[in-house]
Amino acid sequence: MTNTRLQNLDFTGHTALIMGASRGIGLATAKTLASYGAKVVLAARSLTTLKIEVKNMVANGQSAFVQYCDVSDYDSVAGAVEFTMETTGRLDILVNNAGIIEPLNYLVDSDPKLWGRAADINYKGVYYGMRAALPVMLKQPVILKQGRGVIVNISSGAANSALVGWSHYCSTKAAAKKLTEVAHKEMIENNIRVVGLSPGTVATELMEKIRDAKINPVSYLDWQAHIPPEWAAEGVAFLCGPEGGEFAGTDFSLKTPEGRKRVGLPCGNAPDV
């Protein structure tokens, strides 16, 4: 599905910064937004493979750039925003996608340093992204039909669940969801859209780690039940488009037939996790 125009969207003249863009949902999102005409900055800690992906995108006529970013470090996040502005002159879309699933363990057995690292990336990383991007978006001229800018925070059904072995993931996703809601209230009058995307289970490397852990029911889901990352990417694109404004401040879900239909995806039921 990547690079196929599933929706009638046009982001020509707009710039998107995607965090955690080296693989999975992040990489698929960068390719999808680029296919709709956006300039894209792919930010991640792992750059070796990412540079090859960006080189291929540029060879296909897309405007794509790569930047190192550790979302657990505010200065690094601010640097990625600065690079985006210096390289493209705008920042219209921020996708806070970076996240980790480790440590998959019972709370009583968890490693405090690894648990804290998950909080730094999954929760504080979302705050850092918004904190660095919002002042830039507030100052720039409006060219988007949907306002000064859009921030999409990749969420999860875990934000509303209590899953064994996922104390770090459930709690950080719940905290990030609340950040989305607060930012929406603060920014809606400034014509900036903040919205969450809950894609359901996605066939990525993160899901492979969940499967191998065998720690709760999510590990035992049939692999065919997981959606491809390109579907999640189309969900991001939808939320950045004109129709996405309806869902500002919420967690838009791809787990329901109704949500998938709005995006133009196959409408079967997804696992309720």
C-alpha positions in Angstrom: 0.0 0.0 0.0 2.9 2.3 0.5 3.1 5.2 -2.0 -0.4 4.4 -3.2 -2.9 7.2 -2.9 -5.7 5.6 -0.9 -7.2 8.9 0.0 -7.8 12.2 -1.8 -5.3 14.2 0.2 -2.7 16.7 -1.0 0.0 17.8 1.4 2.1 19.6 -1.2 4.0 22.5 0.4 3.7 21.1 3.8 6.4 19.6 6.0 6.1 16.6 8.3 8.5 15.6 11.1 8.2 11.9 12.0 9.7 10.7 15.2 10.8 7.0 15.4 10.9 6.8 11.7 13.5 4.1 11.1 11.0 1.3 10.8 7.4 0.1 11.4 4.7 2.7 11.7 7.1 5.6 11.6 8.8 4.7 8.3 5.4 3.8 6.7 4.0 7.1 7.8 6.9 9.0 6.3 6.5 7.2 3.0 2.7 7.7 3.0 2.8 11.4 3.8 5.5 11.8 1.1 3.2 10.0 -1.4 0.6 12.7 -0.7 3.2 15.4 -1.5 4.6 16.4 1.9 8.2 17.1 2.5 9.2 14.6 5.3 12.0 14.6 7.9 12.6 11.1 9.2 14.0 11.3 12.7 15.4 8.3 14.7 18.3 7.0 16.7 19.1 4.3 14.2 20.3 5.9 10.9 22.1 3.3 8.9 19.0 1.7 7.3 17.1 4.9 7.5 19.6 6.7 5.2 19.1 4.0 2.6 15.3 4.4 2.8 15.6 8.2 2.4 17.9 7.8 -0.5 15.4 5.6 -2.2 12.6 8.1 -1.5 14.6 10.9 -3.0 15.4 8.8 -6.0 11.6 8.4 -6.5 11.2 12.1 -6.6 10.1 12.7 -3.1 11.5 15.3 -0.7 12.9 13.4 2.3 15.5 14.1 4.8 17.1 12.2 7.7 18.0 13.5 11.2 19.3 11.8 14.3 16.9 12.2 17.3 16.7 10.6 20.7 13.2 11.6 21.9 14.2 11.0 25.6 16.5 14.0 25.3 14.8 17.4 24.9 17.8 19.0 23.3 17.9 16.3 20.7 14.2 16.8 19.9 14.6 20.6 19.7 17.5 20.0 17.4 15.3 17.9 15.1 12.7 20.7 15.0 15.5 23.2 14.2 16.8 21.0 11.5 13.4 20.7 10.0 12.9 24.5 9.9 16.4 25.1 8.5 15.9 22.5 5.8 12.3 23.0 4.7 11.3 26.4 6.2 8.1 25.0 7.8 6.8 22.5 10.3 3.1 21.6 9.6 2.8 18.1 10.9 4.5 16.4 13.8 4.0 12.6 14.3 5.1 11.5 17.8 5.6 7.8 17.0 8.7 6.8 18.9 8.0 4.1 21.5 9.4 1.0 23.1 7.8 -2.1 24.6 10.6 -3.2 26.9 10.8 -4.3 29.7 8.1 -7.0 29.2 8.0 -8.3 32.7 5.9 -8.3 35.9 6.2 -5.1 37.8 7.8 -6.8 40.8 10.6 -8.2 38.6 11.1 -5.2 36.3 14.4 -3.4 35.9 13.9 0.2 37.3 16.3 1.7 34.8 14.6 0.0 31.8 11.2 0.9 33.2 12.3 4.5 33.5 13.7 4.5 30.0 10.3 3.4 28.7 8.7 6.4 30.5 11.3 8.7 29.0 10.5 7.6 25.5 6.8 6.7 25.5 5.6 9.6 27.7 8.2 12.3 28.1 9.2 12.0 24.4 5.6 13.0 23.4 5.8 16.0 25.7 9.3 17.0 24.3 8.0 16.7 20.8 5.0 19.0 21.4 7.0 21.4 23.5 9.6 21.8 20.8 7.2 22.0 17.9 4.3 24.1 19.2 6.2 27.5 19.4 7.3 27.0 15.8 3.8 26.2 14.6 2.3 29.2 16.5 4.6 31.6 14.7 4.3 30.3 11.1 1.7 31.6 8.5 -1.3 29.4 8.0 -1.3 27.4 4.7 -3.0 24.3 5.9 -6.8 24.1 5.4 -6.8 22.4 8.8 -5.0 25.2 10.6 -1.5 26.2 11.7 -0.4 22.6 12.3 -1.3 19.1 13.3 0.3 16.9 15.9 -0.5 13.2 15.8 0.5 11.2 18.9 0.5 7.5 18.3 -1.5 5.9 21.1 -2.6 2.4 21.9 -5.5 0.5 23.4 -3.1 -0.1 26.3 -3.9 3.4 27.4 -7.3 2.2 28.5 -6.2 -1.3 29.6 -4.4 -3.0 32.5 -2.3 -5.8 30.9 -0.1 -8.1 32.9 3.6 -7.4 32.2 2.9 -4.1 30.6 2.9 -1.7 33.6 5.3 0.6 31.9 3.5 0.5 28.5 -0.1 0.9 29.8 0.8 3.7 32.2 2.9 5.7 29.7 0.4 5.4 26.9 -2.4 6.5 29.4 -0.2 9.5 30.4 0.5 10.4 26.7 -3.2 10.2 25.9 -3.9 12.7 28.7 -1.2 15.0 27.3 -3.1 14.9 23.9 -6.3 15.9 25.6 -4.7 18.8 27.5 -2.8 20.0 24.5 -6.0 20.0 22.5 -7.7 22.2 25.0 -4.8 24.6 25.1 -4.2 24.8 21.3 -7.6 24.5 19.7 -8.1 28.3 19.8 -4.7 28.8 18.2 -5.8 26.7 15.2 -3.5 23.8 16.0 -4.9 20.3 15.9 -3.7 17.7 18.5 -5.0 14.2 18.1 -4.2 10.6 19.0 -4.2 7.5 16.8 -4.9 4.1 18.3 -4.1 1.7 15.5 -4.7 -1.5 17.3 -2.2 -4.3 16.9 0.3 -3.7 14.1 2.6 -6.2 12.4 5.9 -4.6 13.4 9.1 -5.5 15.2 7.5 -4.3 18.4 4.7 -6.8 17.9 7.3 -9.6 17.4 8.8 -8.8 20.8 5.3 -9.0 22.3 4.6 -12.3 20.6 7.9 -13.8 21.8 7.4 -12.6 25.4 4.3 -14.8 26.0 3.3 -12.7 29.0 -0.3 -11.8 28.4 -3.1 -12.6 25.8 -1.7 -10.1 23.2 1.3 -12.4 22.8 -1.1 -15.2 21.6 -3.0 -13.3 18.9 -2.9 -14.8 15.5 -0.3 -12.9 13.4 -2.9 -12.4 10.7 -5.0 -10.4 13.1 -2.4 -7.6 13.1 -2.8 -4.8 10.6 0.2 -3.7 8.3 2.0 -0.5 9.3 0.8 1.1 6.1 -2.7 1.0 7.4 -1.7 2.9 10.5 0.2 5.4 8.3 -3.0 6.0 6.3 -4.7 6.7 9.6 -2.1 9.4 10.4 -2.6 10.9 6.9 -6.4 10.9 7.5 -6.0 12.7 10.8 -3.8 15.3 9.2 -6.4 16.0 6.4 -9.5 18.1 6.4 -11.8 15.3 7.9 -9.4 14.7 10.8 -10.5 17.9 12.6 -13.6 16.1 13.7 -11.4 13.9 16.0 -9.2 16.6 17.5 -8.4 15.9 21.2 -9.5 12.2 20.9 -7.9 8.9 20.3 -9.1 8.0 16.8 -9.3 4.2 16.6 -8.5 1.9 13.6 -9.8 -1.1 15.7 -13.4 -0.5 14.7 -15.1 -1.0 11.3 -16.3 2.5 11.5 -12.8 4.0 12.0 -11.4 1.9 9.2 -14.2 2.9 6.8 -13.5 6.6 7.4 -9.9 6.0 6.3 -10.9 3.8 3.4 -9.4 0.6 4.8 -10.9 -2.9 4.9 -13.6 -2.8 7.6 -13.2 -6.1 9.5 -13.1 -6.2 13.3 -9.7 -5.9 15.0 -8.6 -7.5 18.4 -9.9 -5.4 21.3 -6.6 -4.7 23.0 
